[in-house]
């Protein structure tokens, strides 16, 4: 199944069951879904794989665990699980997973309605994804393919995963998170 078919199927399944809607209304709602940045638990967990990488602002230590900075065209893969954990869907062990195991660090996620900066100051309302006690990530959509981007001043998650290779401009999008 192609990327477009997967996105179309996801948006369409929610709308197609409403048999009382005309085809025009169903089309309108599917286009509306393609631009919605209101991330939900259902959406987050339904995406089978996310690309993941650190931004340079995370620091040298974290970037040294990231293949994006050491191997051309590389990035890590992650899955947001219904139990609110995050895992590597390939089952392969990467440097970050190994480091987290050594620290006995479990990363848990949750959806939040407000966003706090690194100093705890509330700086936004909407739908955000927060990992442990780190700054919440903003959810946006990728134009053209209905994909998702989650990012804050330190990390980027992206679906489709390969699109992460084209999001370097987000490395400089940190001021609004401080």
Residue frames as a rotation matrix with the C-alpha (Angstrom) as fourth column:
UNK 1
0.588 0.809 0.000 0.00
0.809 -0.588 0.000 0.00
0.000 0.000 -1.000 0.00
UNK 2
-0.207 -0.670 0.713 1.42
0.620 -0.653 -0.435 3.40
0.757 0.352 0.551 -0.95
UNK 3
-0.881 -0.178 -0.439 1.77
0.459 -0.548 -0.699 6.31
-0.116 -0.818 0.564 1.44
UNK 4
-0.779 0.627 0.005 -1.15
-0.585 -0.730 0.354 8.13
0.226 0.273 0.935 -0.21
UNK 5
-0.129 0.765 -0.631 -3.39
-0.117 0.621 0.775 5.06
0.985 0.174 0.009 -0.01
UNK 6
-0.434 -0.103 -0.895 -2.57
0.794 0.425 -0.434 4.63
0.425 -0.899 -0.102 3.68
UNK 7
-0.960 0.069 -0.271 -3.40
0.083 -0.855 -0.511 8.28
-0.267 -0.514 0.815 4.52
UNK 8
-0.586 0.785 -0.203 -6.51
-0.653 -0.308 0.692 8.23
0.480 0.538 0.693 2.34
UNK 9
-0.200 0.487 -0.850 -7.68
0.272 0.861 0.430 4.98
0.941 -0.145 -0.305 3.94
UNK 10
-0.701 -0.105 -0.705 -7.18
0.711 -0.029 -0.703 6.34
0.053 -0.994 0.095 7.47
UNK 11
-0.898 0.371 -0.238 -9.08
-0.318 -0.919 -0.234 9.58
-0.305 -0.135 0.943 6.76
UNK 12
-0.506 0.728 -0.462 -11.72
-0.613 0.073 0.787 7.82
0.607 0.681 0.409 4.71
UNK 13
-0.570 0.274 -0.774 -12.48
0.469 0.882 -0.033 5.04
0.674 -0.382 -0.632 7.23
UNK 14
-0.821 0.232 -0.521 -13.61
0.417 -0.381 -0.826 7.62
-0.390 -0.895 0.216 9.78
UNK 15
-0.620 0.553 -0.557 -15.90
-0.609 -0.786 -0.103 9.33
-0.495 0.275 0.824 7.27
UNK 16
-0.744 0.277 -0.608 -17.10
-0.451 0.463 0.763 6.47
0.493 0.842 -0.219 5.07
UNK 17
-0.808 0.442 -0.390 -19.10
0.575 0.739 -0.351 4.87
0.133 -0.507 -0.851 7.87
UNK 18
-0.515 0.650 -0.559 -21.34
-0.027 -0.664 -0.747 7.96
-0.857 -0.370 0.359 7.98
UNK 19
-0.660 0.228 0.716 -23.65
0.716 0.478 0.508 6.66
-0.227 0.848 -0.479 5.24
UNK 20
0.423 0.889 -0.173 -26.00
0.796 -0.456 -0.397 9.62
-0.432 0.030 -0.901 5.57
UNK 21
0.067 -0.470 -0.880 -23.35
-0.121 -0.879 0.461 11.98
-0.990 0.076 -0.116 4.14
UNK 22
0.971 0.200 -0.133 -23.18
-0.133 -0.012 -0.991 12.84
-0.200 0.980 0.015 0.45
UNK 23
0.486 -0.844 0.226 -20.00
0.872 0.449 -0.197 12.08
0.065 0.293 0.954 -1.46
UNK 24
0.261 -0.371 0.891 -19.30
0.193 -0.884 -0.425 15.83
0.946 0.283 -0.159 -1.53
UNK 25
0.752 0.069 0.656 -19.51
-0.585 -0.389 0.711 16.05
0.304 -0.919 -0.252 2.27
UNK 26
0.877 -0.458 0.146 -17.28
0.329 0.793 0.514 12.99
-0.351 -0.402 0.846 2.66
UNK 27
0.313 -0.772 0.554 -14.72
0.786 -0.117 -0.607 14.55
0.534 0.625 0.570 0.30
UNK 28
0.402 -0.098 0.910 -14.81
-0.263 -0.965 0.012 17.85
0.877 -0.244 -0.414 2.24
UNK 29
0.891 -0.015 0.453 -14.30
-0.448 0.134 0.884 16.08
-0.074 -0.991 0.113 5.57
UNK 30
0.715 -0.682 0.154 -11.40
0.679 0.730 0.083 14.00
-0.169 0.045 0.985 4.23
UNK 31
0.164 -0.647 0.745 -9.64
0.493 -0.600 -0.630 17.16
0.854 0.471 0.221 2.98
UNK 32
0.591 0.122 0.798 -10.30
-0.528 -0.689 0.496 18.83
0.610 -0.714 -0.343 6.33
UNK 33
0.967 -0.232 0.109 -8.74
0.078 0.670 0.739 15.83
-0.244 -0.705 0.665 8.12
UNK 34
0.497 -0.821 0.281 -5.59
0.790 0.294 -0.537 16.21
0.358 0.489 0.795 6.01
UNK 35
-0.082 -0.528 0.845 -4.87
0.106 -0.848 -0.519 19.62
0.991 0.047 0.126 7.53
UNK 36
0.853 0.457 0.254 -5.93
-0.203 -0.159 0.966 19.05
0.482 -0.875 -0.043 11.14
UNK 37
-0.244 -0.970 -0.006 -3.06
-0.264 0.072 -0.962 19.36
0.933 -0.233 -0.274 13.60
UNK 38
0.218 0.401 0.890 -5.15
-0.969 -0.021 0.247 18.16
0.118 -0.916 0.384 16.55
UNK 39
-0.499 -0.505 -0.704 -3.18
-0.417 0.852 -0.316 15.03
0.760 0.136 -0.636 17.45
UNK 40
0.508 0.687 0.519 -5.02
-0.836 0.250 0.488 12.40
0.206 -0.682 0.702 19.49
UNK 41
-0.161 -0.517 0.841 -3.97
-0.670 0.683 0.292 9.20
-0.725 -0.516 -0.456 21.24
UNK 42
0.592 0.487 0.642 -5.79
0.113 0.739 -0.665 7.22
-0.798 0.466 0.382 18.55
UNK 43
0.948 -0.270 -0.166 -3.84
-0.243 -0.284 -0.927 8.90
0.203 0.920 -0.335 15.74
UNK 44
0.220 -0.939 0.266 -0.50
-0.976 -0.210 0.066 8.74
-0.006 -0.274 -0.962 17.57
UNK 45
-0.199 -0.269 0.942 -0.80
-0.488 0.861 0.143 4.99
-0.850 -0.432 -0.303 18.21
UNK 46
0.726 0.561 0.399 -2.30
0.052 0.533 -0.845 4.12
-0.686 0.634 0.357 14.81
UNK 47
0.694 -0.573 -0.437 0.84
-0.677 -0.310 -0.668 5.24
0.247 0.759 -0.603 12.97
UNK 48
0.960 -0.197 -0.197 3.05
0.230 0.960 0.162 2.15
0.158 -0.201 0.967 12.81
UNK 49
0.135 -0.978 -0.157 6.42
0.980 0.108 0.167 3.91
-0.146 -0.176 0.973 12.61
UNK 50
0.992 0.056 -0.117 7.82
0.053 -0.998 -0.024 7.40
-0.118 0.017 -0.993 13.18
UNK 51
0.203 -0.959 0.199 11.20
0.565 -0.051 -0.823 8.73
0.799 0.280 0.532 12.13
UNK 52
0.954 0.064 -0.291 13.09
0.288 -0.459 0.841 10.23
-0.080 -0.886 -0.456 15.07
UNK 53
0.041 -0.988 0.146 16.19
0.761 -0.064 -0.646 12.35
0.648 0.137 0.749 15.52
UNK 54
0.209 -0.101 -0.973 17.69
0.802 -0.552 0.229 14.89
-0.560 -0.828 -0.035 17.86
UNK 55
0.894 -0.074 0.442 18.17
0.184 -0.839 -0.512 18.53
0.409 0.539 -0.736 16.95
UNK 56
-0.058 -0.998 0.039 21.68
0.442 -0.061 -0.895 19.92
0.895 -0.035 0.444 17.43
UNK 57
-0.094 0.078 0.993 20.34
-0.632 -0.775 0.000 21.99
0.769 -0.628 0.122 20.34
UNK 58
0.898 0.387 -0.209 19.91
-0.122 0.676 0.727 18.75
0.423 -0.627 0.654 22.33
UNK 59
0.528 -0.782 0.330 23.65
-0.747 -0.244 0.618 18.79
-0.403 -0.573 -0.713 22.77
UNK 60
-0.141 -0.751 -0.645 26.69
-0.936 0.314 -0.161 16.83
0.323 0.581 -0.747 21.68
UNK 61
-0.757 -0.164 0.633 26.02
-0.476 0.801 -0.362 13.90
-0.448 -0.576 -0.684 24.02
UNK 62
0.125 0.906 0.404 22.51
-0.141 0.420 -0.897 13.17
-0.982 0.055 0.180 22.68
UNK 63
0.644 0.085 -0.760 23.54
-0.739 -0.187 -0.647 13.77
-0.197 0.979 -0.057 19.06
UNK 64
-0.457 -0.877 -0.151 26.38
-0.889 0.453 0.063 11.26
0.013 0.164 -0.986 19.49
UNK 65
-0.592 0.327 0.736 23.70
-0.094 0.880 -0.466 8.58
-0.800 -0.345 -0.490 20.09
UNK 66
0.459 0.865 -0.202 21.87
-0.175 -0.135 -0.975 9.54
-0.871 0.483 0.089 16.89
UNK 67
-0.116 -0.527 0.842 22.80
0.725 0.534 0.435 7.94
-0.679 0.661 0.320 13.53
UNK 68
0.838 0.464 0.288 21.46
0.538 -0.612 -0.580 11.06
-0.093 0.641 -0.762 11.77
UNK 69
0.826 -0.546 -0.141 24.75
-0.515 -0.832 0.205 12.78
-0.229 -0.096 -0.969 12.69
UNK 70
-0.048 -0.916 0.398 27.11
-0.540 0.359 0.761 9.88
-0.840 -0.178 -0.512 12.00
UNK 71
-0.589 -0.076 0.804 25.65
0.484 0.764 0.427 7.95
-0.647 0.640 -0.414 9.04
UNK 72
-0.908 0.228 -0.352 24.37
-0.403 -0.707 0.581 9.61
-0.117 0.669 0.734 5.84
UNK 73
-0.352 0.879 -0.321 20.58
-0.645 0.021 0.764 9.44
0.679 0.476 0.559 5.32
UNK 74
-0.542 0.123 -0.831 20.03
0.490 0.850 -0.194 7.70
0.683 -0.513 -0.521 8.67
UNK 75
-0.336 0.480 0.810 17.54
-0.791 -0.611 0.034 8.22
0.512 -0.629 0.585 11.46
UNK 76
-0.978 0.047 0.205 16.00
-0.101 0.751 -0.653 6.20
-0.185 -0.659 -0.729 14.26
UNK 77
-0.400 0.897 -0.189 12.54
-0.150 0.140 0.979 4.61
0.904 0.420 0.078 14.15
UNK 78
-0.978 0.142 0.156 10.04
-0.149 0.060 -0.987 4.76
-0.150 -0.988 -0.038 16.97
UNK 79
-0.378 0.912 -0.161 6.46
0.324 0.293 0.900 3.70
0.867 0.288 -0.406 17.75
UNK 80
-0.657 0.323 0.681 4.05
-0.726 -0.512 -0.459 5.35
0.200 -0.796 0.571 20.21
UNK 81
-0.791 0.286 -0.541 2.39
0.262 0.957 0.124 2.42
0.553 -0.043 -0.832 22.01
UNK 82
0.153 0.967 0.204 -1.12
0.029 -0.211 0.977 2.33
0.988 -0.143 -0.060 23.58
UNK 83
0.520 -0.003 -0.854 0.46
0.818 0.291 0.497 1.76
0.247 -0.957 0.154 27.03
UNK 84
0.996 -0.077 0.047 2.08
-0.082 -0.991 0.106 5.23
0.038 -0.109 -0.993 26.62
UNK 85
0.247 -0.962 0.117 5.57
0.184 0.165 0.969 3.83
-0.951 -0.218 0.218 26.11
UNK 86
0.654 -0.177 -0.736 7.77
-0.741 -0.347 -0.575 4.38
-0.154 0.921 -0.358 23.07
UNK 87
0.377 -0.520 0.767 9.59
0.088 0.844 0.529 1.53
-0.922 -0.132 0.364 21.38
UNK 88
-0.501 -0.548 -0.670 11.73
-0.737 -0.136 0.662 0.74
-0.454 0.826 -0.336 18.35
UNK 89
0.505 0.860 0.075 9.31
-0.695 0.457 -0.554 -1.11
-0.511 0.228 0.829 16.03
UNK 90
0.343 -0.441 -0.830 12.13
-0.718 0.446 -0.534 -2.90
0.605 0.779 -0.164 14.22
UNK 91
0.998 0.015 -0.066 13.21
0.034 0.730 0.683 -4.68
0.058 -0.683 0.728 17.39
UNK 92
0.267 -0.962 0.060 16.81
0.597 0.116 -0.794 -3.71
0.757 0.247 0.605 16.63
UNK 93
0.552 -0.191 -0.811 18.90
0.730 -0.358 0.582 -2.23
-0.402 -0.914 -0.058 19.40
UNK 94
0.454 -0.430 0.781 20.25
0.411 -0.676 -0.611 1.25
0.791 0.598 -0.130 18.72
UNK 95
-0.583 -0.811 -0.060 22.61
0.447 -0.258 -0.856 3.42
0.678 -0.526 0.513 20.77
UNK 96
-0.488 0.459 0.742 19.80
-0.655 -0.755 0.036 5.48
0.577 -0.469 0.669 22.30
UNK 97
0.612 0.747 -0.259 17.82
-0.423 0.586 0.691 2.40
0.668 -0.314 0.675 23.36
UNK 98
0.199 -0.648 -0.735 20.96
0.620 0.664 -0.417 0.89
0.759 -0.373 0.534 24.87
UNK 99
-0.758 -0.491 0.429 21.71
0.062 -0.709 -0.702 4.11
0.649 -0.506 0.568 26.75
UNK 100
-0.048 0.839 0.541 18.15
-0.806 -0.353 0.476 4.27
0.590 -0.414 0.693 28.11
UNK 101
0.684 0.258 -0.683 18.40
0.054 0.915 0.400 0.64
0.728 -0.310 0.612 29.27
UNK 102
-0.279 -0.883 -0.377 21.69
0.599 0.148 -0.787 1.35
0.751 -0.445 0.487 31.06
UNK 103
-0.855 -0.007 0.518 20.02
-0.296 -0.814 -0.500 4.24
0.425 -0.581 0.694 32.91
UNK 104
-0.684 0.707 -0.176 16.86
0.714 0.600 -0.361 2.20
-0.149 -0.373 -0.916 33.51
UNK 105
-0.722 0.372 -0.584 15.04
-0.319 -0.927 -0.196 5.05
-0.615 0.044 0.788 31.76
UNK 106
-0.401 0.701 0.590 11.55
0.864 0.504 -0.010 4.38
-0.304 0.506 -0.807 30.42
UNK 107
-0.984 0.099 -0.148 10.13
-0.145 -0.930 0.337 7.04
-0.104 0.353 0.930 28.14
UNK 108
-0.337 0.940 0.043 6.40
0.832 0.319 -0.454 7.64
-0.440 -0.118 -0.890 28.57
UNK 109
-0.929 0.078 0.363 4.23
0.171 -0.777 0.606 9.94
0.329 0.624 0.708 26.48
UNK 110
-0.245 0.922 -0.299 0.97
0.782 0.005 -0.623 11.80
-0.574 -0.386 -0.723 27.02
UNK 111
-0.208 0.318 0.925 -1.24
0.712 -0.599 0.366 14.26
0.671 0.735 -0.102 25.14
UNK 112
-0.479 0.045 -0.877 -1.46
0.718 -0.555 -0.420 17.70
-0.506 -0.831 0.233 26.75
UNK 113
0.491 0.747 0.448 -3.69
0.868 -0.462 -0.181 20.72
0.072 0.478 -0.875 26.07
UNK 114
0.959 -0.275 -0.065 -1.07
-0.264 -0.955 0.136 23.28
-0.099 -0.114 -0.989 27.10
UNK 115
0.535 -0.844 -0.025 2.61
0.589 0.394 -0.705 23.60
0.605 0.363 0.708 26.42
UNK 116
0.923 -0.320 -0.216 5.27
0.004 -0.552 0.834 24.66
-0.386 -0.770 -0.508 28.87
UNK 117
0.629 -0.770 -0.101 8.74
-0.445 -0.252 -0.859 25.87
0.637 0.586 -0.502 28.00
UNK 118
-0.004 -0.745 -0.667 11.98
0.331 0.628 -0.704 24.63
0.944 -0.224 0.244 29.52
UNK 119
-0.875 -0.350 0.333 11.46
-0.140 -0.477 -0.868 26.93
0.463 -0.806 0.369 32.52
UNK 120
-0.701 0.665 -0.256 7.91
0.680 0.516 -0.521 25.65
-0.215 -0.540 -0.814 33.20
UNK 121
-0.607 0.473 -0.638 6.27
-0.322 -0.881 -0.347 28.82
-0.726 -0.005 0.687 31.86
UNK 122
0.078 0.733 0.676 3.04
0.602 0.506 -0.618 28.11
-0.795 0.455 -0.402 29.94
UNK 123
-0.621 -0.419 -0.662 3.57
-0.230 -0.711 0.665 29.25
-0.750 0.565 0.345 26.34
UNK 124
-0.755 0.356 -0.550 0.73
-0.600 -0.037 0.799 27.77
0.265 0.934 0.242 24.32
UNK 125
-0.143 0.779 0.611 -2.65
-0.480 0.485 -0.731 26.05
-0.866 -0.397 0.305 24.10
UNK 126
0.056 0.199 -0.978 -3.61
-0.974 0.226 -0.010 23.31
0.219 0.954 0.206 21.67
UNK 127
0.981 0.157 0.114 -2.74
-0.174 0.973 0.150 19.63
-0.087 -0.167 0.982 21.28
UNK 128
0.195 -0.980 -0.029 0.79
-0.924 -0.173 -0.342 18.67
0.330 0.093 -0.939 22.26
UNK 129
0.777 -0.075 -0.625 2.75
0.161 0.983 0.083 15.49
0.608 -0.165 0.776 22.98
UNK 130
0.408 -0.614 0.675 4.87
-0.887 -0.443 0.133 15.41
0.217 -0.653 -0.725 26.12
UNK 131
0.417 -0.400 -0.816 7.57
0.169 0.916 -0.363 12.82
0.893 0.013 0.450 26.86
UNK 132
-0.113 -0.418 -0.901 8.45
0.943 0.241 -0.230 12.32
0.313 -0.876 0.367 30.54
UNK 133
0.439 0.256 -0.861 9.22
0.646 -0.756 0.104 15.74
-0.624 -0.602 -0.498 32.02
UNK 134
-0.675 -0.716 0.179 10.77
0.609 -0.404 0.683 17.17
-0.416 0.570 0.708 28.85
UNK 135
-0.600 0.451 -0.661 9.24
-0.448 -0.874 -0.190 20.11
-0.663 0.182 0.726 26.95
UNK 136
0.237 0.822 0.517 6.08
0.182 0.485 -0.855 19.28
-0.954 0.297 -0.035 25.01
UNK 137
-0.820 -0.472 0.323 6.20
0.357 0.020 0.934 18.82
-0.447 0.881 0.152 21.25
UNK 138
-0.200 0.703 -0.682 4.10
-0.662 -0.610 -0.435 20.81
-0.722 0.365 0.588 18.79
UNK 139
-0.238 0.219 0.946 2.10
0.567 0.822 -0.047 18.76
-0.789 0.525 -0.320 16.27
UNK 140
-0.097 0.213 -0.972 1.98
-0.697 -0.712 -0.086 19.97
-0.711 0.669 0.217 12.66
UNK 141
0.654 0.367 0.662 1.14
0.209 0.753 -0.624 18.39
-0.727 0.546 0.416 9.30
UNK 142
-0.591 -0.805 0.054 3.35
0.178 -0.065 0.982 17.85
-0.787 0.590 0.182 6.29
UNK 143
0.186 0.682 -0.707 1.82
-0.660 -0.447 -0.604 19.50
-0.728 0.579 0.367 3.24
UNK 144
-0.118 -0.195 -0.974 1.25
-0.979 0.189 0.081 17.24
0.169 0.962 -0.213 0.29
UNK 145
-0.496 -0.103 -0.862 1.16
-0.220 0.976 0.010 13.84
0.840 0.194 -0.506 2.01
UNK 146
0.531 0.817 0.223 -0.92
-0.358 -0.022 0.933 14.32
0.768 -0.576 0.281 5.18
UNK 147
-0.006 -0.634 -0.773 2.05
0.586 0.624 -0.517 13.27
0.811 -0.456 0.368 7.30
UNK 148
0.944 0.321 -0.074 2.74
0.215 -0.429 0.878 14.39
0.250 -0.844 -0.474 10.86
UNK 149
-0.175 -0.974 0.143 5.63
0.255 -0.185 -0.949 16.22
0.951 -0.129 0.281 12.53
UNK 150
0.919 0.273 -0.286 6.13
0.340 -0.176 0.924 16.44
0.202 -0.946 -0.254 16.29
UNK 151
-0.026 -0.996 0.086 8.98
0.687 -0.081 -0.722 18.63
0.726 0.040 0.686 17.50
UNK 152
0.928 0.117 -0.353 10.29
0.340 -0.653 0.676 20.81
-0.152 -0.748 -0.646 20.26
UNK 153
0.722 -0.680 -0.128 13.63
-0.690 -0.720 -0.071 22.51
-0.044 0.139 -0.989 20.81
UNK 154
-0.115 -0.842 0.527 15.47
-0.769 0.411 0.489 19.18
-0.629 -0.350 -0.695 21.16
UNK 155
-0.661 -0.098 0.744 13.83
0.160 0.950 0.267 16.48
-0.733 0.296 -0.612 18.99
UNK 156
-0.307 0.611 -0.730 11.84
-0.945 -0.286 0.158 15.76
-0.112 0.738 0.665 15.83
UNK 157
-0.504 0.298 0.811 9.44
0.197 0.954 -0.228 12.86
-0.841 0.045 -0.539 15.22
UNK 158
-0.380 0.320 -0.868 8.01
-0.836 -0.521 0.174 12.48
-0.396 0.792 0.465 11.72
UNK 159
-0.338 0.314 0.887 5.68
0.404 0.900 -0.165 10.27
-0.850 0.303 -0.431 9.71
UNK 160
0.942 -0.230 -0.246 6.41
0.135 0.927 -0.349 9.22
0.308 0.295 0.904 7.03
UNK 161
0.682 -0.691 -0.239 9.83
0.424 0.108 0.899 8.47
-0.596 -0.715 0.366 8.57
UNK 162
-0.055 -0.792 0.608 11.90
0.990 0.033 0.133 9.30
-0.126 0.609 0.783 5.48
UNK 163
0.579 0.325 0.748 10.55
0.485 -0.875 0.005 12.87
0.656 0.360 -0.664 5.44
UNK 164
0.853 -0.292 -0.433 12.75
0.331 -0.339 0.881 13.56
-0.403 -0.895 -0.192 8.47
UNK 165
-0.096 -0.944 0.315 15.68
0.903 0.051 0.428 13.90
-0.420 0.325 0.847 6.08
UNK 166
-0.338 0.056 0.939 14.05
0.691 -0.663 0.288 17.05
0.639 0.747 0.185 4.65
UNK 167
0.733 0.680 -0.037 13.23
0.488 -0.486 0.725 18.82
0.474 -0.549 -0.688 7.93
UNK 168
-0.242 -0.928 -0.282 16.60
0.928 -0.136 -0.348 20.45
0.284 -0.346 0.894 8.61
UNK 169
-0.357 0.157 0.921 14.87
0.039 -0.982 0.182 23.84
0.933 0.101 0.344 8.72
UNK 170
0.725 0.686 -0.070 13.33
0.060 0.038 0.997 22.76
0.687 -0.727 -0.014 12.04
UNK 171
0.083 -0.786 -0.613 16.80
0.940 0.266 -0.214 22.71
0.331 -0.559 0.760 13.63
UNK 172
-0.847 -0.425 0.319 16.59
0.351 -0.898 -0.265 26.50
0.399 -0.113 0.910 13.72
UNK 173
0.002 0.928 0.372 13.00
-0.214 -0.363 0.907 26.61
0.977 -0.081 0.197 14.98
UNK 174
-0.305 -0.191 -0.933 13.81
0.773 0.523 -0.360 26.82
0.556 -0.831 -0.011 18.67
UNK 175
-0.918 -0.135 0.373 13.06
-0.043 -0.900 -0.434 30.39
0.394 -0.414 0.820 19.77
UNK 176
-0.135 0.962 0.239 9.33
-0.672 -0.266 0.691 29.79
0.728 -0.067 0.683 20.11
UNK 177
0.416 0.260 -0.872 10.00
0.292 0.869 0.398 26.90
0.861 -0.420 0.286 22.49
UNK 178
-0.549 -0.745 -0.379 12.00
0.633 -0.074 -0.771 28.93
0.546 -0.663 0.512 24.99
